[in-house]
Structures are given as C-alpha cells and as structure tokens.
Amino acid sequence: PPIDIQFRPGGYLFLASPQNAAALEATVQLQRDEGAQVTLLSPTQLKEKFPWMNTEDVAVASYGLEDEGWFDPWTLLNAFRRKATSLGVQSCSGEVRGEGWGPDPPCVPSQVHMPDSLEYQPVACAIVVNAAGAWAGKLLEAEGLPRGLCRPPLPIQPRKRYVFTWHCPNGPGLSCPFLIDTSGAYFRPDGAAGNYLGGMSPPEEEEPDPSDLSVDHDYFQEQIWPRLARRVPAFESLRVRGSWAGYYDYNTFDQNGVLGPHPRLENLFSAAGFSGHGLQHAPAAGRALAELLLRGRYETLDLRRLGWDRLLDGEPLQEHGVV
C-alpha cells in the first residue's frame, strides 16, 4: 500500500561566491539539459525573494523550482525493508566473516555472526552485493576472504557527520528553502514553529574520529553558528534543541558511488560510496543493479561510469555537490 514518507516540498538553494560562480552556473546548465526546473538568481533577486538573508558575498545562487524537498528517511527505509520481507527476503543482522571461501562451486560462502552471541548464520550464495555503506571497503579486507578482492582498494571510509536542531522564533519561516551556504554550512526548516535543522562538513584535515557517534557540541558553537548568523542575522539569537551524529559512506577517490561488478570476481557486486547522497540515489541504484543482475545490462539508466573501471584507470568521476 502507499506510504506517507512525510514529504515536504522546498527548493534547494545553493549560494556561490565569486570564485565558485562559474562552477555553479555549469551545474545549473547540466540540470537544465536533463529537464530539471532550476533558476539562477542574482544577489538582488535573491534579496527580493528572501529578504531575511545577507547576500553581501554571494555572486549567484541556484534555486530548484519543482520536485525538491525533504522527507522522513527512516520511514522510507522501513518501507523498503517490509516490502522485501513480503517478497521472501530473509534478513539477519551481524558481522560478516569470510570463513570457507572457495572457488568450487563458484559461490561466496560466509558466516553472519550475531552481536554479543556465539550464534552465527551460514550463508552460501551465487551472487553477493556489497552494500555495506561506510564499511563496504573494510568488508573486502575481512579475514578469510581472498586478498585480491581489495586490489584495487575500495576507497570507502566512514566519515562522521553532526546534525543539529535549533529553535529561532524570528527565523526565515515556512517559506525557507534548503539553503547551502558559500561556507558549506546548510540548514532547512524542521517541522513548524521556528524549528530548523542543519550542519556542516569539516575540512579534510579536521575530520572527527569515526570510532564512535559522540557529538562535539563545540563544533556548532565555534564553527557552524557564526556562519549561520552571518547569512541569516535572525540566527544570532537561537537555542539548540538537539543533535546526533551519523556516518557518510565516503568515497575518498571522487565522492561518487561505486556500482557494479568487481573487476576480479564476476559474482561480487558493489553499491556503496555515495558520500551522503545514498538515500537520494538508493531507489535508482537498486533498480539499476537489479537490471544488471537479472538481465546482464543496465536498461533504465546506463550507469557504467559509476563502475570499478574508473578506480583501475585512476580517472575520478568527481562529485562536487557533497554537503
């Protein structure tokens, strides 16, 4: 039956400094070529449309006019899970270990060890899809698996990201888009009544330790809040209401997904490394991989550019829209 993923329409508003204006304009042209309804706004137009914004250092902005917004990801995930279960998928959660790997017959035997238990579930199958997210690269280096599986290495790592929520009764209001600042900070409305949600990715040299999901509250106070208040003067007076941390499955090579067959094992496929875009790409990536597995080729979208070849050839397919 249809599900309510609590979709909230709202355009994505990307702001560009003079140094990044040409790159943003090129991206908008690419979107328009593919049929997306997106417009470019000058600083004057931006101020007219969003009078609550400081536009001093903005050279140009792009704004999505339709089919953009945000929704509840947990609802979508569980809907996919329930549908898969109804179709006969058996699900078990635990740590995958590669004991017993063998070439005859051509299968991928392994074990799923249950957390905090001596139980394990043996698994033998003809096809494996590595969709282990932030741990997709580490999975190929597991004990018991052939060393060749991690050559070339799958350059996917867990990167910890913080999300903060705050209340500001005099903020932009319900007409506020999903705003991505020139500084990299971002925010959007979170429900109603002056609530907002946002964060910012740190520079490479300041990546937080991903070994746990603790939140560095000073990061908001010292790094994010000043940038928010500069862009939206009303945010000078806000009150933090909550926070959490999660993982990006971050592709260090080019910040794009790795989709398709492994170069050395034809029945091992990957679908990981989307660097923060995984939820948005998941339905299309899942459909594409299903076509590849069942029919031996992509049909709806040709996604061969996202395959392993670019890793072997050292030719990145760079994704510049990582927030």
C-alpha positions as CSV (number, residue, x, y, z in Angstrom):
1,P,0.0,0.0,0.0
2,P,1.1,3.6,-0.5
3,I,3.2,5.0,2.3
4,D,3.4,8.5,3.8
5,I,7.1,9.5,3.8
6,Q,6.1,13.0,5.1
7,F,7.5,14.7,2.0
8,R,7.8,18.5,2.5
9,P,8.3,20.4,-0.8
10,G,11.0,23.0,-0.7
11,G,13.6,24.1,-3.2
12,Y,17.4,23.6,-2.7
13,L,19.1,27.0,-2.7
14,F,22.8,26.8,-3.4
15,L,24.8,30.0,-2.8
16,A,28.1,30.6,-4.7
17,S,30.9,33.1,-4.0
18,P,32.6,34.9,-6.9
19,Q,35.2,32.2,-7.0
20,N,32.6,29.4,-7.4
21,A,30.1,31.2,-9.6
22,A,31.2,29.6,-12.9
23,A,31.1,26.1,-11.4
24,L,27.5,26.6,-10.1
25,E,26.4,28.0,-13.4
26,A,27.8,25.0,-15.2
27,T,26.0,22.7,-12.9
28,V,22.7,24.5,-13.5
29,Q,23.2,24.1,-17.2
30,L,23.7,20.4,-16.8
31,Q,20.5,20.2,-14.7
32,R,18.5,22.1,-17.3
33,D,19.8,19.9,-20.1
34,E,18.4,16.9,-18.2
35,G,15.0,18.7,-17.8
36,A,15.3,19.9,-14.2
37,Q,13.4,23.2,-13.4
38,V,16.1,25.3,-11.8
39,T,16.8,29.0,-11.9
40,L,19.7,31.3,-11.3
41,L,19.3,34.3,-9.0
42,S,21.4,37.4,-8.8
43,P,22.1,38.9,-5.4
44,T,19.4,41.5,-6.0
45,Q,16.8,38.8,-7.0
46,L,17.9,36.7,-4.0
47,K,17.3,39.6,-1.6
48,E,13.9,40.3,-3.1
49,K,12.8,36.7,-2.7
50,F,14.4,36.0,0.7
51,P,14.6,39.4,2.5
52,W,15.8,37.7,5.7
53,M,19.2,36.8,4.0
54,N,22.5,38.6,4.0
55,T,23.7,38.5,0.4
56,E,26.9,40.5,0.6
57,D,29.4,37.9,-0.5
58,V,27.0,36.0,-2.9
59,A,27.7,36.2,-6.6
60,V,24.9,33.9,-7.8
61,A,22.5,31.3,-6.5
62,S,20.7,28.4,-7.9
63,Y,17.2,27.5,-6.8
64,G,15.1,24.4,-7.6
65,L,11.6,25.2,-8.7
66,E,9.9,21.8,-8.5
67,D,10.3,18.2,-7.3
68,E,12.7,19.1,-4.5
69,G,12.3,18.9,-0.7
70,W,12.9,16.5,2.2
71,F,11.2,13.6,3.8
72,D,11.5,11.0,6.6
73,P,14.3,8.7,5.7
74,W,13.5,6.1,8.4
75,T,10.0,5.7,7.0
76,L,11.3,5.1,3.5
77,L,14.0,2.6,4.7
78,N,11.5,0.5,6.7
79,A,9.0,0.6,3.7
80,F,11.7,-0.9,1.5
81,R,12.6,-3.5,4.2
82,R,8.9,-4.5,4.8
83,K,8.4,-4.9,1.0
84,A,11.5,-7.0,0.6
85,T,10.4,-9.2,3.5
86,S,7.0,-9.7,2.0
87,L,8.7,-10.9,-1.2
88,G,10.6,-13.6,0.7
89,V,13.8,-11.9,1.7
90,Q,15.3,-13.4,4.8
91,S,17.1,-10.7,6.9
92,C,19.7,-11.2,9.7
93,S,22.0,-8.7,11.2
94,G,25.5,-9.3,12.3
95,E,29.2,-9.3,11.3
96,V,30.1,-10.9,8.0
97,R,33.1,-13.2,8.1
98,G,34.6,-14.9,5.1
99,E,35.4,-18.4,6.5
100,G,35.2,-21.2,4.0
101,W,35.6,-19.1,0.8
102,G,36.2,-21.4,-2.1
103,P,36.1,-21.4,-5.9
104,D,34.3,-24.7,-6.4
105,P,31.4,-24.4,-6.8
106,P,31.5,-20.7,-7.8
107,C,29.8,-19.3,-4.8
108,V,30.5,-17.0,-1.9
109,P,30.2,-18.9,1.4
110,S,30.4,-16.8,4.5
111,Q,29.0,-16.5,8.0
112,V,27.0,-13.8,9.7
113,H,27.9,-13.7,13.4
114,M,25.3,-12.4,15.7
115,P,26.3,-9.5,18.0
116,D,27.1,-10.5,21.6
117,S,26.3,-14.1,20.9
118,L,28.0,-17.3,19.8
119,E,25.3,-17.9,17.2
120,Y,26.1,-17.5,13.5
121,Q,24.1,-17.9,10.3
122,P,26.0,-19.7,7.5
123,V,25.3,-18.1,4.1
124,A,26.2,-19.6,0.7
125,C,25.0,-17.8,-2.4
126,A,25.8,-17.4,-6.1
127,I,25.7,-13.6,-6.0
128,V,26.8,-11.1,-3.3
129,V,26.0,-7.4,-3.4
130,N,28.3,-5.4,-1.1
131,A,26.0,-2.6,0.1
132,A,27.7,-2.2,3.5
133,G,27.8,1.5,3.3
134,A,30.6,3.1,5.3
135,W,32.1,-0.4,5.9
136,A,32.0,-1.6,2.3
137,G,35.7,-1.1,1.8
138,K,36.6,-2.8,5.1
139,L,34.3,-5.8,4.3
140,L,36.5,-6.8,1.4
141,E,39.5,-6.9,3.7
142,A,37.8,-9.3,6.2
143,E,39.6,-12.4,7.4
144,G,39.1,-15.4,5.3
145,L,38.4,-13.5,2.0
146,P,40.9,-13.7,-0.9
147,R,43.4,-10.8,-0.8
148,G,42.7,-10.0,-4.4
149,L,39.3,-8.6,-3.5
150,C,40.8,-5.5,-2.0
151,R,43.0,-4.7,-5.0
152,P,42.4,-2.1,-6.1
153,P,41.2,-1.0,-2.6
154,L,37.6,0.1,-2.4
155,P,38.3,3.7,-1.2
156,I,35.2,4.0,1.0
157,Q,35.6,5.1,4.6
158,P,33.2,6.0,7.4
159,R,33.1,9.8,7.9
160,K,31.3,11.1,11.0
161,R,28.8,14.0,10.5
162,Y,26.9,16.0,13.1
163,V,23.4,17.3,12.6
164,F,22.0,19.9,15.0
165,T,18.4,21.2,15.5
166,W,17.6,24.6,16.9
167,H,14.7,27.0,17.6
168,C,14.6,30.5,16.4
169,P,11.1,32.2,16.6
170,N,12.1,35.1,14.3
171,G,13.8,32.9,11.7
172,P,13.1,32.7,8.0
173,G,9.8,30.9,8.4
174,L,7.9,28.3,6.4
175,S,9.0,29.7,3.1
176,C,12.6,28.9,3.9
177,P,14.3,26.6,1.3
178,F,17.0,24.0,2.0
179,L,19.9,26.5,2.0
180,I,23.5,25.5,1.3
181,D,25.8,28.4,2.1
182,T,29.0,29.5,0.4
183,S,30.8,28.4,3.6
184,G,29.5,24.8,3.4
185,A,27.0,25.2,6.2
186,Y,23.5,24.2,5.5
187,F,20.1,24.4,7.1
188,R,16.4,23.8,6.4
189,P,13.1,24.1,8.3
190,D,12.4,21.2,10.6
191,G,8.6,21.0,11.0
192,A,6.9,24.2,12.0
193,A,7.0,26.9,14.7
194,G,10.5,28.2,14.1
195,N,12.4,24.9,14.2
196,Y,15.4,24.3,12.0
197,L,17.9,21.6,11.2
198,G,21.5,21.9,9.8
199,G,25.2,21.2,10.0
200,M,28.4,21.4,8.0
201,S,31.1,19.0,6.8
202,P,34.6,19.8,8.2
203,P,37.7,20.3,6.1
204,E,39.7,17.1,5.3
205,E,42.4,17.9,7.9
206,E,39.8,18.3,10.7
207,E,37.8,15.1,10.2
208,P,36.4,13.8,13.6
209,D,37.3,10.4,14.9
210,P,34.7,8.0,13.4
211,S,35.2,5.3,16.1
212,D,32.0,6.4,17.9
213,L,29.0,8.6,17.3
214,S,29.5,11.1,20.1
215,V,28.7,14.7,19.2
216,D,31.1,17.6,19.5
217,H,28.8,20.4,20.7
218,D,31.6,23.0,20.5
219,Y,31.7,22.4,16.7
220,F,28.3,24.0,16.4
221,Q,29.2,26.9,18.7
222,E,32.5,27.7,17.2
223,Q,32.1,26.7,13.5
224,I,28.5,26.4,12.4
225,W,26.7,29.1,14.4
226,P,28.9,32.0,13.3
227,R,28.3,31.1,9.6
228,L,24.6,30.7,10.1
229,A,24.3,34.1,11.9
230,R,26.3,35.8,9.2
231,R,24.0,34.5,6.5
232,V,20.7,34.9,8.5
233,P,21.0,37.7,11.1
234,A,18.0,36.4,12.9
235,F,20.0,33.3,13.8
236,E,22.2,35.4,16.1
237,S,19.5,34.5,18.7
238,L,18.8,30.8,18.6
239,R,18.6,27.9,21.0
240,V,20.0,24.5,20.2
241,R,17.4,21.8,20.9
242,G,19.1,18.6,19.9
243,S,21.8,16.8,17.9
244,W,23.0,13.5,16.6
245,A,25.9,12.0,14.6
246,G,25.8,9.6,11.7
247,Y,28.1,8.1,9.0
248,Y,28.7,9.1,5.4
249,D,30.0,6.2,3.3
250,Y,32.6,8.5,1.9
251,N,34.4,7.6,-1.3
252,T,37.8,9.3,-0.9
253,F,38.6,8.8,-4.6
254,D,35.9,11.0,-6.1
255,Q,33.0,11.2,-3.7
256,N,30.8,9.2,-6.0
257,G,29.1,5.8,-5.7
258,V,30.8,2.6,-6.9
259,L,28.2,0.5,-8.6
260,G,28.5,-2.8,-10.5
261,P,30.7,-5.9,-10.7
262,H,34.0,-6.4,-9.0
263,P,36.9,-6.5,-11.6
264,R,38.3,-9.8,-10.3
265,L,35.2,-11.7,-9.2
266,E,32.2,-11.6,-11.6
267,N,29.6,-12.6,-9.0
268,L,30.5,-9.9,-6.5
269,F,28.8,-6.5,-6.9
270,S,29.0,-3.3,-5.0
271,A,26.6,-0.5,-4.3
272,A,28.3,1.9,-1.9
273,G,30.3,5.1,-1.6
274,F,27.6,7.7,-2.3
275,S,29.2,10.2,0.1
276,G,26.0,11.5,1.6
277,H,23.7,11.0,-1.4
278,G,22.9,7.4,-0.7
279,L,19.3,8.0,0.4
280,Q,18.6,10.1,-2.7
281,H,20.3,7.6,-5.1
282,A,19.1,4.4,-3.4
283,P,15.9,3.7,-5.5
284,A,17.7,4.3,-8.8
285,A,20.8,2.5,-7.8
286,G,18.8,-0.5,-6.5
287,R,16.8,-0.7,-9.8
288,A,19.9,-0.4,-11.9
289,L,21.7,-3.1,-10.0
290,A,18.7,-5.4,-10.2
291,E,18.6,-4.9,-14.0
292,L,22.3,-5.8,-14.1
293,L,21.9,-8.9,-12.1
294,L,18.8,-10.2,-13.8
295,R,19.4,-9.1,-17.4
296,G,23.1,-8.6,-17.6
297,R,22.9,-4.9,-18.6
298,Y,21.6,-1.6,-17.4
299,E,18.3,-0.7,-19.1
300,T,16.7,2.3,-17.4
301,L,19.9,4.3,-16.9
302,D,23.4,3.4,-18.2
303,L,25.5,3.7,-15.0
304,R,28.7,2.1,-16.3
305,R,30.6,5.3,-15.5
306,L,30.0,4.5,-11.8
307,G,31.7,1.1,-12.1
308,W,35.1,-0.1,-10.9
309,D,36.9,0.8,-14.1
310,R,37.5,4.4,-13.1
311,L,39.3,3.1,-9.9
312,L,41.5,0.9,-12.0
313,D,42.3,3.6,-14.5
314,G,42.8,6.3,-11.9
315,E,40.1,8.5,-13.6
316,P,37.8,10.1,-11.0
317,L,34.2,11.0,-11.7
318,Q,34.3,13.9,-9.3
319,E,31.1,14.8,-7.4
320,H,31.2,18.5,-6.3
321,G,27.8,18.6,-4.6
322,V,28.8,16.9,-1.3
323,V,27.4,18.9,1.5
